[in-house]
């Protein structure tokens, strides 16, 4: 048995609860049994800081059938404005002990948020160079790996041709440009 046997979440898959100061806030915690077995005696207990009073601290879900979920109602009372971390701990008689953290936000305090950048990188159109397919001589894109007309492996053929035609320095073995008079790596005069 592992944590992947259950899914525990706030009803509606929300990340936080928003509460008013001094007012009871009710919310549901959903437990889903992901196993192929009936799971007897599932309990969820909440722990939180003293600024938040628990009206209902724990709930028994009873047994949960395979691939079935149950909701239980919890009630809290927030005593001070702020953002508070709450932990729901699921325990079973079969040895599960799973924690689920979530946030309670009360009053004007804001939970820390992730910054979202609305700027995007400009799309730059790179110029498309054309070459002839070495098999059918049709004009194709330079970065094509296969010819869209004859289906041949253009990349492999061009590499083989390049290896045959490429000049190398007699001194250091570096590849030379066709028009090179001197080696760019060691300075040796090309013969």
Helices and strands as residue ranges (DSSP letters): G 3-5, E 6-10, E 16-19, E 24-33, E 39-48, E 52-54, E 58-64, E 69-78, E 82-92, E 97-106, E 130-132, E 139-141, H 154-165, E 167-168, E 175-176
